[in-house]
Amino acid sequence: MELLYARLNGKNGHDTGLSLLETLYGGPLPKIERTKLGKPYFADSPLHFSISHTKNHAFCVLSERPIGIDAEERDRRINLHLAEKMLSPMELEQFRQADDPHLALLKFWVLKEAAGKCAGEGLQLWPNHTAFSLNDPRLQEIDGCLVAIIEG
């Protein structure tokens, strides 16, 4: 698995993500198609990729296995009431015990998004059919962003 990221500095996140993918791929990209649920994939390559962008960053991963990445700016504020809808009972308990509920919810958010991208099902994996931990090793902080990368 290879990861690249870039600050957008006013550039378009989608275009920057594709540029990162081209760099990781090592040249011009094969044709990109989409599954019925919208997951992008290479039509003529065994490699898998995933792209995520925030208001300030773009992230891209390339792998030999199915993969999903999601990123959010660490300071992004989300409605804490979403916790009741999107967290499993185990996750909700961790959320309620967290010192920083906004950070905890963001961590669960990026883990669920990355898992959904990896599976090619988007957010159909939530609200509460996952059992993530706030200490999940697939979660990291990069340049002020929470980033989750999940491989199949």
DSSP file (Angstrom, degrees, kcal/mol; ACC not computed):
  #  RESIDUE AA STRUCTURE BP1 BP2  ACC     N-H-->O    O-->H-N    N-H-->O    O-->H-N    TCO  KAPPA ALPHA  PHI   PSI    X-CA   Y-CA   Z-CA
    1    1 A M              0   0    0      0, 0.0     2,-0.4     0, 0.0    62,-0.2   0.000 360.0 360.0 360.0 133.6    0.0    0.0    0.0
    2    2 A E  E     -A   62   0A   0     60,-2.4    60,-2.0     2,-0.0     2,-0.4  -0.962 360.0-164.1-122.9 140.9    1.3    3.4   -0.9
    3    3 A L  E     +A   61   0A   0     -2,-0.4     2,-0.3    58,-0.2    58,-0.2  -0.970   9.9 173.7-126.3 138.1   -0.1    6.8    0.3
    4    4 A L  E     +A   60   0A   0     56,-2.3    56,-2.5    -2,-0.4     2,-0.3  -0.983   4.9 179.4-134.7 149.8    0.4   10.3   -1.0
    5    5 A Y  E     -A   59   0A   0     -2,-0.3     2,-0.3    54,-0.2    54,-0.2  -0.976   4.7-170.4-144.6 161.7   -1.2   13.5    0.1
    6    6 A A  E     -A   58   0A   0     52,-2.2    52,-2.3    -2,-0.3     2,-0.3  -0.994  28.7-113.2-148.8 149.3   -1.0   17.2   -0.8
    7    7 A R  E     -A   57   0A   0     -2,-0.3    50,-0.3    50,-0.2    49,-0.1  -0.653  25.3-141.8 -77.4 141.1   -2.3   20.5    0.5
    8    8 A L    >   -     0   0    0     48,-2.9     3,-2.4    -2,-0.3    49,-0.1   0.881  16.5-170.6 -76.7 -37.7   -4.8   22.0   -1.8
    9    9 A N  T 3  S-     0   0    0     47,-0.4     3,-0.1     1,-0.3    47,-0.1   0.899  82.9 -39.5  45.9  47.5   -3.8   25.6   -1.5
   10   10 A G  T 3  S+     0   0    0      1,-0.3    -1,-0.3    46,-0.0     2,-0.1   0.340 112.8 126.1  87.4  -6.7   -6.9   26.7   -3.5
   11   11 A K  S <  S-     0   0    0     -3,-2.4     2,-0.3     1,-0.1    -1,-0.3  -0.377  71.5 -89.4 -81.1 164.3   -6.7   23.8   -6.0
   12   12 A N     >  -     0   0    0      1,-0.1     4,-2.4    -3,-0.1     5,-0.2  -0.570  28.3-143.7 -74.4 129.7   -9.6   21.4   -6.7
   13   13 A G  H  > S+     0   0    0     -2,-0.3     4,-2.4     2,-0.2     5,-0.1   0.880  97.8  49.8 -63.9 -40.4   -9.6   18.4   -4.4
   14   14 A H  H  > S+     0   0    0      2,-0.2     4,-2.2     1,-0.2    -1,-0.2   0.948 113.8  44.6 -64.6 -48.9  -10.8   15.9   -7.0
   15   15 A D  H  > S+     0   0    0      1,-0.2     4,-2.0     2,-0.2    -2,-0.2   0.896 113.7  50.6 -63.2 -40.0   -8.2   17.0   -9.6
   16   16 A T  H  X S+     0   0    0     -4,-2.4     4,-2.4     2,-0.2    -1,-0.2   0.903 108.3  53.1 -64.7 -40.7   -5.5   17.0   -7.0
   17   17 A G  H  X S+     0   0    0     -4,-2.4     4,-2.2     1,-0.2    -2,-0.2   0.909 109.3  48.3 -59.9 -43.1   -6.5   13.4   -5.9
   18   18 A L  H  X S+     0   0    0     -4,-2.2     4,-2.3     2,-0.2    -1,-0.2   0.868 109.7  52.8 -66.2 -35.6   -6.3   12.2   -9.5
   19   19 A S  H  X S+     0   0    0     -4,-2.0     4,-2.0     2,-0.2    -2,-0.2   0.907 109.4  48.9 -64.8 -41.3   -2.8   13.9   -9.9
   20   20 A L  H  X S+     0   0    0     -4,-2.4     4,-2.6     2,-0.2    -2,-0.2   0.909 110.2  52.0 -62.7 -41.3   -1.7   12.0   -6.7
   21   21 A L  H  X S+     0   0    0     -4,-2.2     4,-2.7     1,-0.2    -2,-0.2   0.909 107.7  51.3 -62.2 -42.3   -3.0    8.8   -8.1
   22   22 A E  H  X>S+     0   0    0     -4,-2.3     5,-1.6     2,-0.2     4,-1.6   0.893 110.2  49.9 -62.3 -39.3   -1.1    9.3  -11.4
   23   23 A T  H  <5S+     0   0    0     -4,-2.0    -2,-0.2     2,-0.2    -1,-0.2   0.937 112.9  45.8 -63.4 -46.8    2.0    9.9   -9.4
   24   24 A L  H  <5S+     0   0    0     -4,-2.6    -2,-0.2     1,-0.2    -1,-0.2   0.893 111.7  52.1 -63.0 -39.2    1.5    6.7   -7.4
   25   25 A Y  H  <5S-     0   0    0     -4,-2.7    -1,-0.2    -5,-0.2    -2,-0.2   0.789 109.2-127.1 -69.7 -27.7    0.6    4.7  -10.5
   26   26 A G  T  <5S-     0   0    0     -4,-1.6    -3,-0.2    -5,-0.2    -4,-0.1   0.700  71.6  -1.1  90.9  20.4    3.9    5.9  -12.1
   27   27 A G  S   <S-     0   0    0     -5,-1.6    -1,-0.2     0, 0.0    -2,-0.2  -0.983 110.3  -5.4 159.6-166.1    2.4    7.3  -15.3
   28   28 A P  S    S-     0   0    0      0, 0.0     0, 0.0     0, 0.0     0, 0.0  -0.244  73.9-115.0 -57.0 140.1   -0.7    7.8  -17.3
   29   29 A L        -     0   0    0      1,-0.1     3,-0.1   -11,-0.0    -7,-0.1  -0.481  20.8-119.1 -79.2 144.5   -3.7    6.2  -15.6
   30   30 A P        -     0   0    0      0, 0.0    -1,-0.1     0, 0.0    15,-0.0  -0.261  57.2 -65.4 -66.2 169.4   -5.7    3.3  -17.1
   31   31 A K        -     0   0    0     11,-0.1    12,-3.1     1,-0.1     2,-0.5  -0.341  53.0-142.4 -59.0 134.9   -9.3    3.9  -17.8
   32   32 A I  E     +C   42   0B   0     10,-0.2    10,-0.2    11,-0.1     2,-0.2  -0.900  24.2 175.0-104.7 127.4  -11.3    4.5  -14.6
   33   33 A E  E     -C   41   0B   0      8,-3.0     8,-2.5    -2,-0.5     2,-0.4  -0.661  21.5-125.9-118.8 177.5  -14.8    3.1  -14.4
   34   34 A R  E     -C   40   0B   0      6,-0.2     5,-0.0    -2,-0.2    -2,-0.0  -0.975  13.6-126.9-129.9 142.7  -17.4    2.9  -11.7
   35   35 A T    >   -     0   0    0      4,-2.1     3,-1.8    -2,-0.4    85,-0.0  -0.202  45.1 -91.1 -71.5 174.7  -19.3    0.1  -10.1
   36   36 A K  T 3  S+     0   0    0      1,-0.3    -1,-0.1     2,-0.1    -2,-0.0   0.829 131.6  49.3 -57.5 -32.4  -23.2    0.2   -9.9
   37   37 A L  T 3  S-     0   0    0     83,-0.2    -1,-0.3     2,-0.1    83,-0.0   0.403 125.4-102.4 -90.7   2.7  -22.8    1.8   -6.4
   38   38 A G    <   +     0   0    0     -3,-1.8    -2,-0.1     1,-0.3    83,-0.1   0.493  67.0 149.8  97.4   3.8  -20.2    4.4   -7.7
   39   39 A K        -     0   0    0     81,-0.3    -4,-2.1    80,-0.1    -1,-0.3  -0.584  43.1-131.5 -73.5 124.4  -16.9    3.0   -6.6
   40   40 A P  E     +C   34   0B   0      0, 0.0     2,-0.3     0, 0.0     9,-0.3  -0.472  34.9 165.1 -74.9 146.7  -14.2    4.0   -9.0
   41   41 A Y  E     -C   33   0B   0     -8,-2.5    -8,-3.0    -2,-0.1     2,-0.4  -0.985  42.6 -95.8-154.0 159.6  -11.8    1.3  -10.3
   42   42 A F  E >   -C   32   0B   0      5,-0.5     3,-0.6    -2,-0.3   -10,-0.2  -0.664  26.6-152.3 -77.9 129.7   -9.2    0.7  -13.0
   43   43 A A  T 3  S+     0   0    0    -12,-3.1    -1,-0.2    -2,-0.4   -11,-0.1   0.862  91.7  25.4 -69.2 -36.0  -10.8   -1.1  -15.9
   44   44 A D  T 3  S+     0   0    0    -13,-0.5    -1,-0.2    -3,-0.1   -12,-0.1  -0.161 107.9  76.9-126.9  40.2   -7.6   -2.8  -17.0
   45   45 A S    <   -     0   0    0     -3,-0.6    -3,-0.2     2,-0.2     0, 0.0  -0.994  64.9-140.2-148.0 142.0   -5.3   -3.0  -14.0
   46   46 A P  S    S+     0   0    0      0, 0.0     2,-0.1     0, 0.0    -1,-0.1   0.555  74.6 104.4 -77.5  -5.1   -5.3   -5.3  -11.0
   47   47 A L        -     0   0    0     15,-0.0    -5,-0.5     1,-0.0     2,-0.3  -0.436  59.2-148.6 -79.4 152.1   -4.4   -2.4   -8.7
   48   48 A H  E     -B   63   0A   0     15,-3.5    15,-2.9    17,-0.2     2,-0.3  -0.862  16.4-178.7-116.7 151.5   -7.0   -0.8   -6.4
   49   49 A F  E     -B   62   0A   0     -2,-0.3     2,-0.3    -9,-0.3    18,-0.2  -0.958  13.2-166.9-145.6 163.7   -7.1    2.9   -5.3
   50   50 A S  E     -B   61   0A   0     11,-1.8    11,-2.4    -2,-0.3     2,-0.4  -0.977   7.0-162.2-151.6 144.3   -9.1    5.3   -3.1
   51   51 A I  E     +B   60   0A   0     -2,-0.3     2,-0.3     9,-0.2     9,-0.2  -0.970   8.6 176.8-129.0 141.9   -9.1    9.1   -2.9
   52   52 A S  E     -B   59   0A   0      7,-2.3     7,-3.3    -2,-0.4     2,-0.4  -0.995   5.3-171.6-139.7 144.6  -10.4   11.4   -0.2
   53   53 A H  E     -B   58   0A   0     -2,-0.3     5,-0.2     5,-0.2     2,-0.2  -0.997   4.8-169.2-139.3 149.5  -10.2   15.2    0.0
   54   54 A T        -     0   0    0      3,-2.7   -41,-0.1    -2,-0.4    18,-0.1  -0.397  52.2 -81.0-113.1-169.0  -11.0   17.7    2.7
   55   55 A K  S    S+     0   0    0      1,-0.2     3,-0.1    -2,-0.2   -42,-0.0   0.778 129.9  21.1 -69.3 -22.6  -11.3   21.5    2.4
   56   56 A N  S    S+     0   0    0      1,-0.1   -48,-2.9   -48,-0.1   -47,-0.4   0.525 121.7  44.2-121.6  -9.3   -7.5   21.7    2.6
   57   57 A H  E     -A    7   0A   0    -50,-0.3    -3,-2.7   -49,-0.1     2,-0.4  -0.933  51.8-152.9-139.7 156.7   -6.0   18.4    1.6
   58   58 A A  E     -AB   6  53A   0    -52,-2.3   -52,-2.2    -2,-0.3     2,-0.3  -0.991  17.2-169.5-126.9 141.6   -6.2   15.5   -0.9
   59   59 A F  E     -AB   5  52A   0     -7,-3.3    -7,-2.3    -2,-0.4     2,-0.3  -0.963   4.4-177.7-130.1 145.3   -5.2   11.9    0.0
   60   60 A C  E     -AB   4  51A   0    -56,-2.5   -56,-2.3    -2,-0.3     2,-0.4  -0.997   5.1-169.2-145.0 139.7   -4.7    8.9   -2.3
   61   61 A V  E     -AB   3  50A   0    -11,-2.4   -11,-1.8    -2,-0.3     2,-0.4  -0.965   3.0-164.7-127.2 148.0   -3.8    5.3   -1.7
   62   62 A L  E     +AB   2  49A   0    -60,-2.0   -60,-2.4    -2,-0.4     2,-0.3  -0.995  19.9 161.4-131.2 135.3   -2.9    2.6   -4.2
   63   63 A S  E     - B   0  48A   0    -15,-2.9   -15,-3.5    -2,-0.4     4,-0.1  -0.964  50.4-124.9-150.7 162.1   -2.8   -1.1   -3.3
   64   64 A E  S    S+     0   0    0     -2,-0.3   -15,-0.1   -17,-0.2    -1,-0.1   0.519 100.6  55.5 -83.5  -7.6   -2.9   -4.6   -4.7
   65   65 A R  S    S-     0   0    0    -17,-0.1   -17,-0.2     1,-0.1    -2,-0.1  -0.823 108.4 -76.9-119.6 160.3   -5.9   -5.3   -2.5
   66   66 A P        -     0   0    0      0, 0.0    86,-3.4     0, 0.0     2,-0.3  -0.305  61.8-178.6 -53.1 140.7   -9.3   -3.5   -2.2
   67   67 A I  E     -D  151   0C   0     84,-0.3     2,-0.4   -18,-0.2    84,-0.2  -0.987  21.9-166.7-148.1 150.9   -8.7   -0.3   -0.2
   68   68 A G  E     -D  150   0C   0     82,-2.1    82,-2.7    -2,-0.3     2,-0.4  -0.999   5.5-172.2-140.6 141.4  -10.6    2.6    1.1
   69   69 A I  E     +D  149   0C   0     -2,-0.4     2,-0.3    80,-0.2    80,-0.2  -0.986   4.2 177.5-130.8 142.9   -9.4    5.9    2.5
   70   70 A D  E     -D  148   0C   0     78,-2.0    78,-2.6    -2,-0.4     2,-0.3  -0.994   4.3-175.5-141.3 147.1  -11.2    8.7    4.3
   71   71 A A  E     -D  147   0C   0     -2,-0.3     2,-0.3    76,-0.2    76,-0.2  -0.990   5.6-178.9-140.7 147.0   -9.9   12.0    5.8
   72   72 A E  E     -D  146   0C   0     74,-1.9    74,-2.8    -2,-0.3     2,-0.1  -0.993  39.7-101.9-141.5 142.5  -11.4   14.9    7.7
   73   73 A E  E >   -D  145   0C   0     -2,-0.3     3,-2.0    72,-0.2    72,-0.3  -0.447  33.7-127.9 -60.2 135.2   -9.8   18.0    9.0
   74   74 A R  T 3  S+     0   0    0     70,-3.1    -1,-0.2     1,-0.3    71,-0.1   0.796 107.4  52.1 -59.4 -29.6   -9.2   17.4   12.7
   75   75 A D  T 3  S+     0   0    0     69,-0.4    -1,-0.3     2,-0.1     2,-0.2   0.364  78.4 125.7 -91.2   6.5  -11.0   20.7   13.6
   76   76 A R    <   -     0   0    0     -3,-2.0     2,-0.5     1,-0.1    30,-0.1  -0.454  54.0-141.7 -65.5 133.4  -14.1   19.9   11.6
   77   77 A R        +     0   0    0     -2,-0.2     2,-0.3    29,-0.0    -2,-0.1  -0.857  22.3 179.8 -99.8 129.0  -17.2   20.2   13.7
   78   78 A I        -     0   0    0     -2,-0.5     2,-0.4    24,-0.0    27,-0.1  -0.908  40.8 -88.7-125.4 156.9  -20.0   17.7   13.2
   79   79 A N    >   -     0   0    0     -2,-0.3     3,-1.9     1,-0.2     4,-0.2  -0.477  29.6-149.9 -66.4 117.8  -23.3   17.4   14.9
   80   80 A L  T >  S+     0   0    0     -2,-0.4     3,-1.5     1,-0.3     4,-0.3   0.704  90.9  74.8 -65.0 -18.9  -22.8   15.2   18.0
   81   81 A H  T >> S+     0   0    0      1,-0.3     3,-0.8     2,-0.2     4,-0.6   0.712  79.4  74.2 -66.6 -18.2  -26.4   14.0   17.7
   82   82 A L  H X> S+     0   0    0     -3,-1.9     4,-2.6     1,-0.2     3,-0.8   0.772  78.7  75.9 -62.6 -24.7  -25.2   11.9   14.7
   83   83 A A  H <> S+     0   0    0     -3,-1.5     4,-1.9     1,-0.3    -1,-0.2   0.887  89.7  54.6 -55.5 -41.4  -23.6    9.6   17.2
   84   84 A E  H <4 S+     0   0    0     -3,-0.8    -1,-0.3    -4,-0.3    -2,-0.2   0.823 115.9  38.6 -63.2 -31.2  -27.0    8.0   18.1
   85   85 A K  H << S+     0   0    0     -3,-0.8    -2,-0.2    -4,-0.6    -1,-0.2   0.820 123.7  34.7 -89.1 -33.7  -27.7    7.2   14.5
   86   86 A M  H  < S+     0   0    0     -4,-2.6     2,-0.4    40,-0.1    43,-0.2   0.604  98.2  82.0-104.8 -11.5  -24.3    6.1   13.2
   87   87 A L     <  -     0   0    0     -4,-1.9    41,-0.1    -5,-0.3    44,-0.1  -0.753  69.2-129.7-102.0 142.8  -22.6    4.3   16.0
   88   88 A S     >  -     0   0    0     -2,-0.4     4,-3.2    42,-0.2     5,-0.2  -0.327  40.0 -97.8 -71.9 165.5  -23.0    0.7   17.1
   89   89 A P  H  > S+     0   0    0      0, 0.0     4,-1.8     0, 0.0     5,-0.1   0.897 126.8  49.0 -54.7 -41.0  -23.7    0.1   20.8
   90   90 A M  H  > S+     0   0    0      2,-0.2     4,-1.6     1,-0.2     5,-0.1   0.914 114.5  44.7 -64.7 -42.8  -20.0   -0.7   21.4
   91   91 A E  H  > S+     0   0    0     39,-0.3     4,-2.6     1,-0.2    -1,-0.2   0.888 109.9  55.5 -68.2 -39.1  -18.9    2.5   19.6
   92   92 A L  H  X S+     0   0    0     -4,-3.2     4,-2.5     1,-0.2    -1,-0.2   0.874 105.1  53.1 -62.4 -37.6  -21.5    4.6   21.3
   93   93 A E  H  X S+     0   0    0     -4,-1.8     4,-1.2    -5,-0.2    -1,-0.2   0.918 110.4  46.9 -63.9 -43.4  -20.1    3.5   24.7
   94   94 A Q  H  X S+     0   0    0     -4,-1.6     4,-0.7     1,-0.2     3,-0.3   0.908 111.6  52.2 -63.6 -41.2  -16.6    4.6   23.7
   95   95 A F  H >< S+     0   0    0     -4,-2.6     3,-1.0     1,-0.2    -2,-0.2   0.921 107.6  51.1 -59.7 -45.7  -18.0    7.9   22.4
   96   96 A R  H 3< S+     0   0    0     -4,-2.5    -1,-0.2     1,-0.2    -2,-0.2   0.779 113.0  45.9 -65.9 -26.2  -19.8    8.6   25.6
   97   97 A Q  H 3< S+     0   0    0     -4,-1.2    -1,-0.2    -3,-0.3    -2,-0.2   0.498  88.1 115.4 -93.2  -5.0  -16.6    8.0   27.6
   98   98 A A    <<  -     0   0    0     -3,-1.0    -3,-0.0    -4,-0.7    -4,-0.0  -0.372  63.9-141.4 -71.1 142.1  -14.3   10.0   25.3
   99   99 A D  S    S+     0   0    0      1,-0.3    -1,-0.1    -2,-0.1    -4,-0.0   0.838 100.5  35.8 -66.2 -34.2  -12.6   13.1   26.7
  100  100 A D     >  -     0   0    0      1,-0.1     4,-2.4     2,-0.0    -1,-0.3  -0.868  69.2-174.8-124.0  95.1  -13.2   14.9   23.4
  101  101 A P  H  > S+     0   0    0      0, 0.0     4,-2.5     0, 0.0     5,-0.2   0.847  84.2  54.6 -62.9 -34.4  -16.6   13.8   21.8
  102  102 A H  H  > S+     0   0    0      2,-0.2     4,-2.3     1,-0.2     5,-0.2   0.941 111.1  45.1 -63.0 -45.6  -16.0   15.7   18.6
  103  103 A L  H  > S+     0   0    0      1,-0.2     4,-2.3     2,-0.2    -1,-0.2   0.911 112.6  51.8 -63.6 -42.4  -12.7   14.0   18.0
  104  104 A A  H  X S+     0   0    0     -4,-2.4     4,-2.2     1,-0.2    -2,-0.2   0.925 110.6  47.4 -60.8 -45.3  -14.2   10.6   18.9
  105  105 A L  H  X S+     0   0    0     -4,-2.5     4,-2.5     1,-0.2    -1,-0.2   0.892 110.7  52.1 -66.4 -38.4  -17.0   11.1   16.4
  106  106 A L  H  X S+     0   0    0     -4,-2.3     4,-2.6     2,-0.2     5,-0.2   0.903 107.9  52.5 -61.9 -40.6  -14.7   12.2   13.7
  107  107 A K  H  X S+     0   0    0     -4,-2.3     4,-2.0     1,-0.2    -2,-0.2   0.944 112.3  44.0 -60.8 -47.6  -12.5    9.1   14.3
  108  108 A F  H  X S+     0   0    0     -4,-2.2     4,-2.6     1,-0.2     5,-0.2   0.899 111.5  56.2 -63.3 -39.0  -15.5    6.8   13.9
  109  109 A W  H  X S+     0   0    0     -4,-2.5     4,-2.6     1,-0.2    -2,-0.2   0.945 109.5  43.1 -58.2 -51.7  -16.7    8.8   10.9
  110  110 A V  H  X S+     0   0    0     -4,-2.6     4,-2.5     1,-0.2    -1,-0.2   0.866 113.3  52.7 -68.1 -34.3  -13.5    8.3    8.9
  111  111 A L  H  X S+     0   0    0     -4,-2.0     4,-2.2    -5,-0.2    -1,-0.2   0.934 112.4  44.6 -63.5 -44.9  -13.2    4.7    9.9
  112  112 A K  H  X S+     0   0    0     -4,-2.6     4,-2.4     2,-0.2    -2,-0.2   0.904 114.1  49.3 -66.5 -41.8  -16.8    4.0    8.7
  113  113 A E  H  X S+     0   0    0     -4,-2.6     4,-2.4    -5,-0.2    -2,-0.2   0.927 111.9  48.5 -62.7 -44.7  -16.3    6.0    5.5
  114  114 A A  H  X S+     0   0    0     -4,-2.5     4,-2.5     1,-0.2    -2,-0.2   0.903 112.0  49.2 -63.6 -40.6  -13.0    4.2    4.7
  115  115 A A  H  X S+     0   0    0     -4,-2.2     4,-2.4     2,-0.2     6,-0.2   0.908 111.0  50.3 -64.3 -41.3  -14.6    0.8    5.3
  116  116 A G  H  X>S+     0   0    0     -4,-2.4     5,-1.8     1,-0.2     6,-1.4   0.892 111.8  47.3 -63.8 -39.9  -17.5    1.7    3.1
  117  117 A K  H  <5S+     0   0    0     -4,-2.4     3,-0.3     2,-0.2    -2,-0.2   0.906 110.9  51.8 -67.1 -41.4  -15.2    2.8    0.3
  118  118 A C  H  <5S+     0   0    0     -4,-2.5    -2,-0.2     1,-0.2    -1,-0.2   0.923 113.7  43.4 -60.4 -44.7  -13.1   -0.4    0.7
  119  119 A A  H  <5S-     0   0    0     -4,-2.4    -1,-0.2    -5,-0.2    -2,-0.2   0.648 108.1-126.0 -76.4 -14.7  -16.2   -2.6    0.4
  120  120 A G  T  <5S+     0   0    0     -4,-0.9   -81,-0.3    -3,-0.3    -3,-0.2   0.698  84.8 104.9  77.0  18.4  -17.6   -0.5   -2.5
  121  121 A E    > < -     0   0    0     -5,-1.8     3,-1.7     1,-0.3    -4,-0.2   0.337  67.4-149.7-112.9   4.3  -20.8    0.0   -0.6
  122  122 A G  G >   -     0   0    0     -6,-1.4     3,-0.9     1,-0.2    -1,-0.3  -0.290  68.2 -19.6  58.8-143.7  -20.4    3.6    0.6
  123  123 A L  G >  S+     0   0    0      1,-0.2     3,-1.5     2,-0.1    -1,-0.2   0.245 105.7 104.7 -85.3  15.3  -22.1    4.4    3.8
  124  124 A Q  G <   +     0   0    0     -3,-1.7    -1,-0.2     1,-0.3    -2,-0.1   0.685  68.7  72.8 -65.5 -15.0  -24.5    1.4    3.6
  125  125 A L  G <> S+     0   0    0     -3,-0.9     4,-0.8   -13,-0.2    -1,-0.3   0.698  95.5  88.2 -74.2 -18.2  -22.2   -0.1    6.3
  126  126 A W  T <4  +     0   0    0     -3,-1.5   -40,-0.1     2,-0.2     2,-0.1  -0.630  34.0  65.4-102.3 171.8  -23.6    2.2    8.9
  127  127 A P  T  4 S-     0   0    0      0, 0.0     3,-0.2     0, 0.0   -39,-0.1  -0.800 122.0 -22.4 -86.0 -41.0  -25.3    3.2   11.0
  128  128 A N  T  4 S+     0   0    0    -41,-0.1    -2,-0.2     1,-0.1   -41,-0.1  -0.223  98.1 102.6-135.9  48.2  -24.4    0.6   13.5
  129  129 A H     <  +     0   0    0     -4,-0.8     2,-0.3   -43,-0.2    -1,-0.1   0.081  68.7  80.5-115.0  23.5  -23.1   -2.6   11.9
  130  130 A T        -     0   0    0     -3,-0.2   -39,-0.3     2,-0.0   -40,-0.2  -0.824  59.2-154.0-123.8 165.0  -19.4   -1.9   12.7
  131  131 A A        +     0   0    0     -2,-0.3     2,-0.1   -41,-0.1   -44,-0.0  -0.431  32.9 162.0-136.4  59.6  -17.3   -2.5   15.8
  132  132 A F        -     0   0    0    -24,-0.0     2,-0.4     4,-0.0   -24,-0.1  -0.394  27.5-140.2 -80.3 159.2  -14.5    0.1   15.5
  133  133 A S    >   -     0   0    0     -2,-0.1     3,-1.8     1,-0.1   -42,-0.1  -0.901  18.7-127.6-116.9 147.1  -12.3    1.2   18.3
  134  134 A L  T 3  S+     0   0    0     -2,-0.4    -1,-0.1     1,-0.3    -2,-0.0   0.680 114.1  54.2 -64.9 -15.7  -11.1    4.7   19.0
  135  135 A N  T 3  S+     0   0    0      3,-0.0    -1,-0.3     2,-0.0     4,-0.0   0.119  76.1 149.6-102.4  19.3   -7.6    3.2   19.2
  136  136 A D    X   -     0   0    0     -3,-1.8     3,-1.7     1,-0.2    -4,-0.0  -0.315  46.1-141.6 -56.8 127.0   -7.8    1.5   15.7
  137  137 A P  T 3  S+     0   0    0      0, 0.0    -1,-0.2     0, 0.0    -3,-0.0   0.636  97.1  69.3 -69.2 -11.9   -4.3    1.3   14.3
  138  138 A R  T 3  S+     0   0    0     10,-0.1    11,-2.0     2,-0.0     2,-0.4   0.444  86.6  85.0 -83.1   1.4   -5.7    2.0   10.8
  139  139 A L  E <   +E  148   0C   0     -3,-1.7     2,-0.3     9,-0.2     9,-0.2  -0.882  56.7 161.3-105.6 132.0   -6.4    5.5   12.0
  140  140 A Q  E     -E  147   0C   0      7,-2.8     7,-3.3    -2,-0.4     2,-0.5  -0.945  37.0-120.0-143.7 164.2   -3.7    8.2   11.9
  141  141 A E  E     +E  146   0C   0     -2,-0.3     2,-0.4     5,-0.2     5,-0.2  -0.946  30.0 178.5-109.7 127.6   -3.2   11.9   12.0
  142  142 A I  E >   -E  145   0C   0      3,-2.6     3,-1.7    -2,-0.5    -2,-0.0  -0.975  66.9 -27.5-132.3 117.2   -1.5   13.5    9.0
  143  143 A D  T 3  S-     0   0    0     -2,-0.4     3,-0.1     1,-0.3    -1,-0.1   0.852 128.5 -41.9  49.8  44.9   -1.0   17.2    8.7
  144  144 A G  T 3  S+     0   0    0      1,-0.3   -70,-3.1   -71,-0.1   -69,-0.4   0.549 118.3 108.7  83.9   7.6   -4.0   18.1   10.9
  145  145 A C  E <   -DE  73 142C   0     -3,-1.7    -3,-2.6   -72,-0.3     2,-0.5  -0.913  67.0-130.6-117.6 143.9   -6.3   15.5    9.4
  146  146 A L  E     -DE  72 141C   0    -74,-2.8   -74,-1.9    -2,-0.4     2,-0.4  -0.828  34.0-172.1 -84.9 128.3   -7.7   12.3   10.8
  147  147 A V  E     -DE  71 140C   0     -7,-3.3    -7,-2.8    -2,-0.5     2,-0.4  -0.989  12.6-169.9-130.5 128.0   -7.1    9.7    8.1
  148  148 A A  E     -DE  70 139C   0    -78,-2.6   -78,-2.0    -2,-0.4     2,-0.5  -0.967   2.3-172.6-116.7 133.9   -8.3    6.1    8.1
  149  149 A I  E     -D   69   0C   0    -11,-2.0     2,-0.5    -2,-0.4   -80,-0.2  -0.989   4.6-176.9-126.9 122.2   -7.1    3.5    5.6
  150  150 A I  E     -D   68   0C   0    -82,-2.7   -82,-2.1    -2,-0.5     2,-0.4  -0.978   6.4-162.9-125.0 125.7   -8.7    0.1    5.4
  151  151 A E  E      D   67   0C   0     -2,-0.5   -84,-0.3   -84,-0.2   -33,-0.0  -0.830 360.0 360.0-105.5 145.2   -7.6   -2.7    3.1
  152  152 A G              0   0    0    -86,-3.4   -85,-0.1    -2,-0.4    -1,-0.1   0.432 360.0 360.0 -85.2 360.0   -9.7   -5.7    2.2
